[in-house]
Amino acid sequence: MNVRAFFRHLGIAANLRGLRNQVNNLYAQYPKVVNSCTGFVTFATGDILAQKLGRQQTVQVAGVKKNDSLSENNRIDIIRSFKVGLLGVVMNGICLHYWYRFLDKIIGNSMKNKVGVVLKVFADQLVYAPLSILAFFSFAAVLENEKSSDAIDALVVKVKFNFLHTLIADCTMWPLVNAINFRFIPLNYRPSFVGLAQLIWQTYLSTAARLNNEESLRNHSQPSMQEPLSDCVAGQRS
């Protein structure tokens, strides 16, 4: 009995086909709901990773590495992650849903038209990326400050010092992601594909921040204690 026959005997292939058909039907009938759910999961998971990796700091004590985080400091802020997840609902489930349909309407919905794909990538970088960065900075400022005046001041600072840097970081990854998205991913699945890319990007950013802190410790400099609230995931997308 070959492998294919074995799995067919177990009924796994049929079950997988049935599951795939159910998922396709959900995306066809309720694209906003499904993409809102995936947006919530990917944004919240990305924030949890940011918190977890951002707090894993090690110090050199007499040549021996010790964990410098107490159990209380290692607790995940579930409320914050829930709020970030709600941002994923808005950005991926709603904004990207209508944004991608708008692009298909004005540029065309053919995935084989290379010129159309390029135009969509440029439109996304020139229009949606800056707006999404501002939206995320606004969200982060409100989340981190109780008073509206403090939130406005924090937003001004974020825009002044981080906007250009975040936009440049956005341009290092997202044009390629969007080229794949517009060329190969059907319309209803695009926000979910972007959500997966956001999660990978967030994991990379959080890991890079942790490694930078460890390098600072080895050089006897003050490590950064900032936990990234997906500032560059924010870039899209967030």
Solvent accessible surface area in square Angstrom, and as a share of the most:
residue,aa,sasa,rsa
1,M,173,0.77
2,N,100,0.51
3,V,108,0.62
4,R,182,0.66
5,A,27,0.21
6,F,94,0.39
7,F,84,0.35
8,R,145,0.53
9,H,137,0.61
10,L,94,0.47
11,G,23,0.22
12,I,63,0.32
13,A,34,0.26
14,A,55,0.43
15,N,104,0.53
16,L,106,0.53
17,R,126,0.46
18,G,28,0.27
19,L,103,0.51
20,R,142,0.52
21,N,77,0.39
22,Q,115,0.51
23,V,58,0.33
24,N,59,0.30
25,N,81,0.41
26,L,88,0.44
27,Y,19,0.07
28,A,70,0.54
29,Q,117,0.52
30,Y,112,0.43
31,P,21,0.13
32,K,83,0.35
33,V,90,0.52
34,V,24,0.14
35,N,1,0.00
36,S,19,0.12
37,C,76,0.45
38,T,40,0.23
39,G,0,0.00
40,F,59,0.25
41,V,88,0.51
42,T,19,0.11
43,F,10,0.04
44,A,12,0.09
45,T,50,0.29
46,G,3,0.02
47,D,0,0.00
48,I,62,0.31
49,L,52,0.26
50,A,0,0.00
51,Q,0,0.00
52,K,87,0.37
53,L,28,0.14
54,G,4,0.04
55,R,53,0.19
56,Q,69,0.31
57,Q,13,0.06
58,T,40,0.23
59,V,34,0.20
60,Q,92,0.41
61,V,68,0.39
62,A,104,0.80
63,G,65,0.63
64,V,88,0.51
65,K,126,0.53
66,K,112,0.47
67,N,108,0.55
68,D,86,0.45
69,S,21,0.14
70,L,127,0.63
71,S,94,0.60
72,E,116,0.52
73,N,81,0.41
74,N,46,0.23
75,R,166,0.60
76,I,45,0.23
77,D,62,0.32
78,I,108,0.55
79,I,116,0.59
80,R,40,0.14
81,S,3,0.02
82,F,103,0.43
83,K,82,0.35
84,V,1,0.01
85,G,0,0.00
86,L,83,0.41
87,L,15,0.08
88,G,0,0.00
89,V,41,0.23
90,V,71,0.41
91,M,10,0.05
92,N,1,0.00
93,G,0,0.00
94,I,79,0.40
95,C,47,0.28
96,L,0,0.00
97,H,12,0.05
98,Y,115,0.44
99,W,32,0.11
100,Y,0,0.00
101,R,68,0.25
102,F,100,0.42
103,L,1,0.01
104,D,17,0.09
105,K,175,0.74
106,I,102,0.52
107,I,46,0.24
108,G,30,0.29
109,N,113,0.58
110,S,56,0.36
111,M,62,0.28
112,K,165,0.70
113,N,72,0.37
114,K,150,0.64
115,V,104,0.60
116,G,6,0.06
117,V,11,0.07
118,V,77,0.44
119,L,91,0.46
120,K,2,0.01
121,V,18,0.11
122,F,120,0.50
123,A,23,0.18
124,D,0,0.00
125,Q,21,0.09
126,L,130,0.65
127,V,70,0.40
128,Y,17,0.07
129,A,0,0.00
130,P,27,0.17
131,L,109,0.54
132,S,2,0.01
133,I,0,0.00
134,L,70,0.35
135,A,40,0.31
136,F,0,0.00
137,F,0,0.00
138,S,42,0.27
139,F,45,0.19
140,A,0,0.00
141,A,1,0.01
142,V,103,0.59
143,L,42,0.21
144,E,97,0.43
145,N,39,0.20
146,E,183,0.82
147,K,137,0.58
148,S,87,0.56
149,S,65,0.42
150,D,62,0.32
151,A,11,0.08
152,I,107,0.54
153,D,87,0.45
154,A,24,0.18
155,L,48,0.24
156,V,89,0.51
157,V,81,0.47
158,K,26,0.11
159,V,55,0.31
160,K,151,0.64
161,F,136,0.57
162,N,48,0.25
163,F,45,0.19
164,L,121,0.60
165,H,122,0.54
166,T,1,0.01
167,L,38,0.19
168,I,100,0.51
169,A,18,0.14
170,D,0,0.00
171,C,65,0.39
172,T,101,0.59
173,M,36,0.16
174,W,0,0.00
175,P,40,0.25
176,L,123,0.61
177,V,16,0.09
178,N,0,0.00
179,A,35,0.27
180,I,68,0.35
181,N,0,0.00
182,F,1,0.00
183,R,76,0.28
184,F,126,0.53
185,I,34,0.17
186,P,65,0.41
187,L,48,0.24
188,N,34,0.18
189,Y,60,0.23
190,R,3,0.01
191,P,1,0.01
192,S,19,0.12
193,F,53,0.22
194,V,0,0.00
195,G,0,0.00
196,L,98,0.49
197,A,9,0.07
198,Q,3,0.01
199,L,39,0.20
200,I,106,0.54
201,W,28,0.10
202,Q,2,0.01
203,T,51,0.30
204,Y,126,0.48
205,L,36,0.18
206,S,0,0.00
207,T,41,0.24
208,A,41,0.32
209,A,33,0.26
210,R,53,0.19
211,L,93,0.46
212,N,86,0.44
213,N,5,0.02
214,E,25,0.11
215,E,76,0.34
216,S,19,0.12
217,L,31,0.15
218,R,122,0.44
219,N,95,0.48
220,H,169,0.76
221,S,58,0.38
222,Q,151,0.67
223,P,18,0.11
224,S,53,0.34
225,M,133,0.59
226,Q,120,0.53
227,E,44,0.20
228,P,21,0.13
229,L,6,0.03
230,S,5,0.03
231,D,25,0.13
232,C,13,0.08
233,V,7,0.04
234,A,0,0.00
235,G,0,0.00
236,Q,0,0.00
237,R,1,0.00
238,S,1,0.00
